[in-house]
Structure formats: structure tokens, C-alpha cells
């Protein structure tokens, strides 16, 4: 008996479209959610303290780019707002709703 191999077509599920983060009407940033970028992010987060603004800045540069990081820095936001940005970025890269990512963040950091 001749066996025909089965083809599972997921081509319609694959996209190069990136999630976006909107901070204001004119502040919309594309998030780099590619595998290698997320691996780098995970390495940075492994033993990081998310109260350390330098770590948050590094993650923002990595995932949003230097231009976006500069614009966000110029907004002169509170650390609480930076936490919200990190939560939104994590929600986008994991495909979760913001509230779900926020709960995970609060559980992991105790913040």
C-alpha cells in the first residue's frame, strides 16, 4: 500500500506583522517580537530587577529600538509608567491580554 504524506498547511497563520505599542496619539511603536530578540530579552531578564531603570531601558531599546527609547525617555515618565510599558510589551510578545500580563508581572515582582 502506497502511503501519501500528510501536509499540514499553517502558512496562513504565519505573519511578519509585528505588534504595536501605543503610548499617545502620535506615539505608536512596533515591537520586535522575533525569536532571537526575545531570547536576548529573556537573558537580560533572567536575574534582573525590574525596579532597575537601566534594565527597563535596555529592554525598551531591544524591543522598540533606540529612537523609540529616546522618545519615551524624553516623556519623563514615572517608574510606575515604565512598569506599565513593560507589562504592555510583555503582553504583546506573548499574545496575552494586558490584564493577564499585569497579573503575571505583579506575581513575579511583588510590585
N, C-alpha and C positions, 0 to 999 in steps of 0.2 A: 504494500500500500504506500503510495506517494503522499508524503506529508507536506502541506503548504504552511510556510511560516506565517504567523500572525503579525500584522503590523498595527501597532498602536500609535495613532497619529495625535500628537499633542502640539503640533505646530501652531494651532490657533490659540493655545494657552501661553505661548512664549511671546514675549514682547521686549522691546528695548526702551519702552516708555518708563521714565523714572517718576517716582512720587515727588510731590512738591510740598514745600512748607511755606505757608502764607503768614507773615507777621504783621502786615499792614497792606492797605490797598495797593501801594506801589512796591511792596517788598515781598516778592514771591521767589523762592529759591528751589532749584532742582536738587534732590537728594541723591547722591551717588550710592545706590544700594547694590552695586555689583559685588560678587562673591569675594574677590580679593580685597576690596575696600573694607568689607565687613570683617574679614579675617584680621586686617590691620586694626580695626576699631576694637575688636574683641581682645587683641593683645594689649592694647592701651588700657582697656577697662579692667583687665584681669585683677590687678591689685590696686586699682585707682581709687582715690577718694573723690567722689563727685562734688564735694564741697570745695575741692581744689580747682579754682577757676582756670588754671593753666591746662588741666586735663580737659575741661569742658571746651576751652578754646581750641585745643589740638583736635578734638573730635569734630568740632564745627568746621575747622579748616579741612579736615579729611573728607567729610561727607558733603559739605556745602561749597567748599572752595575758599580761596583766600579773599576774593572780592566780597563774597557774602559775609565772611567772618569780620572783615574790616567794617562793612556797613553795620553789622549787628553791634560791634564794639562801639561804634560811633553813636548808637542809640542810647548808650549809657544806662543799661538796664540793671535791675537788682539781681542778686543771686537767685532769688525765687523765680524771676522771669527766665533766667538761664536754665534752671531746672525744668521749667515748662517747655522750653525749646528742646532740651534733651529728651524729655518724655515724648514730645511730638515726633522727633526724629526717630526714636526707637519704635514708636507705633508705625511710622511709615515703612521702616525697613523690615519689620516683622509682619506687616499686613494686619496688625491689630487695630482695634478702636482705641482712641486716645485714653478713654477711661480705664480700659484693661491694662494698657501700658503704664498708666499712672499708678494703678494698684500694685503692679509688679515692682515699679520703681520704689514706691513707699515701703513695700515689704522688704526689699533688698537693702535699702539705705537707712530705713528708720526715720526718714525725713518727712 
